C-alpha cells in the first residue's frame, strides 16, 4: 500500500528546484559548510568528522510511516523501520546518498504536523564533494515536499596544527584563540558569548557573511567553536558548528 501511495504522489512534486527558497537555502548551506571545512582542514592533518542535519516540521495529513517511506524513496534509502525513542514512535530509514551515509527520522509532532530529521555523516579528507552533494540533494527534496527545515552542520577533528609541538601543554583557551585566528583568515567573526569548564572552552560568534544564523539575546549567532581536552585519548580536539553546535563535544 505504501509503495502505491508513493507512486501516486511522485508525479506531482518538483524535486529539482533551480530557483526559489529551496535553491537559496541549499546555496547558503553549501557556502557555510565550505567555510567550516576550510577552517577544519587548515588546523588538522587528520580527516574531519562531519555531521549535517536538515530538520524541521512538515504540515501534512500523511501518516508518519507513509511520510518516511516517501522521503526514503526520494533519497534512495532503505525500507523504513520503527523504534521507540523516549516514548515516541519514530520511523527511520538509512542508506547511502551520493556516497554519504544518510539517516532520516520521522515522528508525529501534532495532529497535522510531522517532525523530520535528515542526518548526513561522513569523513572529509581532501575531497568533500560527496558530503556536499548529499547535503544539496536532501535539502532540495525536503524543501520541495513542503517541509519547513533548517540546516546545521558540525565539523570535528584533532587540533594537531593548533599546538606548536607534539608534547605541548597549551591549554584549551590558547588553542581556541589560535583557532579564531585561523578562522579569521577566511571570514570576519565577532565573539558573542562563551563557556569554559577547565577541559573545554567554547565561544559563539556573529559572522556577517553567513546568511544562516539563530537569535540569542539580541545577537545573530552563525558560528560556534570549541576546543576540548580529551583525557581518554590525551588529544586536544576542536569542534566547529554552524549556526551552533548540536553534537557532543
C-alpha positions in Angstrom: 0.0 0.0 0.0 2.8 2.4 0.9 4.5 1.8 -2.4 1.3 2.6 -4.3 0.9 5.8 -2.4 4.4 6.9 -3.2 3.9 6.2 -6.9 0.8 8.3 -6.9 2.5 11.3 -5.3 5.8 11.3 -7.1 4.4 12.7 -10.3 3.2 15.9 -8.7 6.3 17.1 -6.8 9.1 19.1 -8.4 12.3 17.6 -6.9 14.9 19.7 -8.6 14.3 23.4 -7.9 16.7 25.7 -9.9 15.5 28.8 -8.1 13.3 29.9 -5.2 13.5 29.2 -1.5 14.9 25.7 -1.8 17.7 26.7 -4.1 18.6 29.7 -1.9 18.6 27.6 1.3 20.8 24.9 -0.2 23.2 27.5 -1.6 23.5 29.2 1.8 24.1 25.9 3.5 26.8 25.0 0.9 28.5 28.3 1.5 28.7 27.8 5.2 29.7 24.1 5.0 32.6 25.1 2.7 33.7 27.7 5.3 33.7 25.2 8.1 35.6 22.6 6.1 38.2 25.2 5.0 38.9 26.1 8.7 38.9 22.5 9.8 41.4 21.3 7.2 43.6 24.3 8.0 44.1 23.3 11.6 44.1 19.4 11.3 46.1 17.0 9.3 43.6 14.2 10.0 40.3 13.6 8.2 37.4 15.6 9.7 34.2 14.1 11.1 31.2 15.9 9.6 27.6 15.7 10.7 25.0 17.7 8.7 21.3 18.0 9.5 18.2 19.3 7.8 15.4 19.2 10.4 12.0 20.8 11.0 8.3 20.4 10.6 6.0 19.1 7.8 2.4 20.2 7.8 0.8 17.2 6.1 -2.0 14.7 6.6 0.3 11.8 5.8 0.9 9.2 8.4 4.5 9.1 9.8 5.1 5.7 8.2 3.9 7.0 4.8 6.0 10.1 5.1 9.1 8.1 6.0 8.6 5.8 3.0 8.1 8.8 0.7 11.3 10.5 1.9 13.3 7.3 1.8 12.2 6.8 -1.8 13.2 10.3 -2.9 16.6 10.0 -1.2 17.3 6.4 -2.4 17.4 5.0 1.2 16.3 1.6 2.5 12.9 0.5 3.7 11.8 2.4 6.8 11.5 0.7 10.2 10.1 1.9 13.5 11.5 2.3 17.0 10.6 3.9 20.3 12.6 6.9 21.4 11.7 8.4 24.8 8.1 7.1 24.5 7.8 8.4 20.9 7.2 6.2 17.9 9.9 7.1 15.3 10.2 5.9 11.8 13.7 5.7 10.3 15.4 4.8 7.1 19.0 4.9 6.2 21.4 4.2 3.3 23.9 5.9 1.0 23.1 9.0 -1.0 25.8 10.4 -3.3 28.2 8.1 -1.4 27.5 9.6 2.0 25.7 7.9 4.9 22.2 9.4 5.4 19.6 8.6 8.0 16.1 10.1 8.2 13.7 10.1 11.2 10.0 11.0 11.1 7.8 11.3 14.2 4.4 12.8 14.9 4.6 16.4 16.2 0.9 17.3 16.3 -2.3 16.2 14.6 -1.4 17.8 11.2 2.4 18.1 11.7 5.3 15.7 11.5 8.9 16.4 12.7 11.6 15.3 10.2 15.3 15.0 10.6 17.7 14.1 7.8 21.2 13.5 9.1 24.3 13.1 6.8 27.5 11.8 8.2 30.9 11.2 6.8 34.6 12.0 6.7 36.0 14.9 4.9 39.5 14.5 3.5 40.9 16.3 0.5 37.6 15.9 -1.4 34.3 16.6 0.3 32.2 16.6 -2.9 30.1 13.6 -1.8 29.1 15.2 1.5 28.2 18.4 -0.2 26.2 16.6 -2.9 24.2 14.6 -0.3 23.6 17.8 1.6 22.3 19.5 -1.5 20.0 16.6 -2.6 18.5 16.2 0.9 17.8 19.9 1.3 16.3 20.4 -2.1 14.0 17.4 -1.8 12.8 18.0 1.7 12.0 21.7 1.0 10.4 20.8 -2.3 8.0 18.5 -0.4 6.8 21.5 1.6 8.8 21.0 4.8 10.0 23.9 6.9 13.5 22.6 7.6 16.6 24.3 9.0 20.2 23.4 8.3 23.1 22.9 10.7 26.4 21.3 10.5 29.3 20.3 12.7 32.9 19.6 11.8 35.2 17.9 14.4 38.8 16.9 14.4 42.2 16.7 16.1 43.8 20.1 16.7 47.3 18.9 15.8 48.1 22.1 14.0 46.9 24.2 16.9 49.8 23.1 19.0 53.4 24.1 18.4 54.9 20.7 19.3 53.6 17.2 19.9 54.4 17.5 23.6 52.8 20.9 24.1 50.8 21.5 27.3 49.0 24.5 25.8 45.6 25.0 27.5 42.3 24.9 25.6 41.9 28.7 25.9 45.1 29.4 24.0 44.2 26.8 21.4 40.8 28.4 20.8 42.4 31.8 20.3 44.6 30.2 17.6 41.5 28.6 16.1 39.9 32.0 15.9 42.9 33.5 14.1 42.8 30.7 11.5 39.0 31.2 11.0 39.6 34.9 10.7 41.6 34.3 7.6 38.5 33.0 5.9 35.7 35.2 7.3 35.0 38.0 9.7 33.8 36.9 13.1 32.9 38.6 16.4 32.6 37.0 19.8 29.1 37.0 21.4 29.1 34.6 24.3 31.2 31.8 25.7 31.6 28.9 28.2 34.6 27.3 29.9 34.9 24.5 32.5 38.6 23.7 32.6 38.8 21.0 29.9 36.5 22.6 27.4 36.2 26.2 26.1 33.5 27.3 23.7 32.6 30.6 22.0 29.7 31.7 19.8 30.2 34.3 17.1 28.4 36.7 14.8 29.6 36.2 11.2 28.3 38.9 8.9 28.9 36.9 5.7 27.0 33.8 7.0 23.3 34.0 5.9 22.2 31.2 8.2 22.0 32.2 11.9 20.0 31.9 15.1 19.0 34.6 17.5 20.3 34.6 21.1 19.9 37.6 23.4 19.5 40.0 20.5 22.6 38.6 18.7 22.6 36.7 15.4 24.8 33.7 16.1 26.2 31.9 13.0 29.1 30.0 14.3 30.2 28.2 17.5 33.7 26.9 18.0 35.1 24.7 20.9 38.3 23.1 22.0 38.2 20.1 24.3 41.0 18.3 26.2 40.1 14.6 25.8 41.6 12.9 28.9 40.9 9.4 27.5 43.0 9.9 24.3 45.2 12.7 25.5 44.4 14.7 22.4 43.1 18.2 22.0 40.0 18.2 19.8 38.1 21.0 18.1 34.5 21.4 17.0 33.0 23.9 14.6 29.3 24.3 14.4 27.1 26.5 12.2 25.0 28.2 13.2 25.6 26.4 16.6 26.9 23.1 17.8 24.2 20.4 18.2 26.6 17.5 18.8 28.5 16.4 21.8 32.0 18.0 22.2 
